[in-house]
Amino acid sequence: MNPRVDDRFEAASAVIDDFQVFLSQRNIRPGMSEWITELEWVRNRLKTEIFNQALGVEKGDEVEAQRDPQIRAALKAVGAL
């Protein structure tokens, strides 16, 4: 378990900025429009993968489930959301 990452961790702007640098160093440079459109997906995927590594796959799966439209629809249907 990584002591700097707990279940309250969010992929804040600094994490996103670091990820953009990481991508750029590998000649991966999505267009601004694409980046803006997909930013929340990128933020969620980074959080998922960071949780996978720091807290375990179960915690990463929880993050992914919170975003999954089918799971959200099911939770809404049973009144849990």
Secondary structure, 3 states (H helix, E strand, C coil): CCCCCCCCCCCCHHHHHHHHHHHHHCCCCCCHHHHHHHHHHHHHHHHHHHHHHHHCHHHHHHHHHHHCHHHHHHHHHCCCC
